Amino acid sequence: MGEAVGSMLASAVALAISPLPLITVILVLATPRGRTKSLAFAAGWVFGLAVPVTLLVVAGRALSRVQAAATWPSWLKLALGTLLLLSAARRWHDRPRPGHISAPPAWLQSIDRYSPARSAGLALALVVGSPNTLLPAVGGAASIAATATGPGAEGVAAALLVSIGSLGTLLPLAVHARGGARTLGEWRAWTAAHQAAIVTTVAAVLGAGYLGDAVSALA
């Protein structure tokens, strides 16, 4: 079990510190019916992560029965690492220049009009549509599948990957429930100010890690 859990930790942490879901949940909490809508957003995020992670781990089990020494996880991580490094380079190139502030996306400006169902759908869209979320989720699942440690250990590792990767949406709910509105405001301000640096650094480090793992396994 330790091997399966350890293999996905970097991917899980990359998901957990992703700035966009954290900022979105904090903004949703400040809207009318914010608690209900933020719970729906968190549920959509967890579901959005759980589906690709579960499908890939299950598919990995099936492939391992066909091919004793499967190389597909390494080739997949090679592709993911390349995509993450390209994403990091693009983010760095498009980063706001000193003294300039990027306008928030249109959907974020209208978030106060979202219903709970639409908030859940937004979370799903952020998981599937953002390479900085989907790629680490797929990479973490591939790392679990590559260990071939058995369905029990892989299931626990997959559940931990989803749980840790959802902390960015769940922690603000816990802080808000304890009356930590000021803390959430500080989190939002700091994360928004450093969003570009966080996303770029995480994508570059994780992408390099995936490439290193793939090259080591394939060489």
Secondary structure, DSSP 8 states (H G I E B T S, - for coil): -HHHHHHHHHHHHHHHT-HHHHHHHHHHHTSTTHHHHHHHHHHHHHHHHHHHHHHHHHHHHHHHHH-TT--HHHHHHHHHHHHHHHHHHHHHHTS--TT------HHHHTGGG--HHHHHHHHHHHHHH-HHHHHHHHHHHHHHHHH---HHHHHHHHHHHHHHHTHHHHHHHHHHHTT-HHHHHHHHHHHHHTHHHHHHHHHHHHHHHHHHHHHHHH-
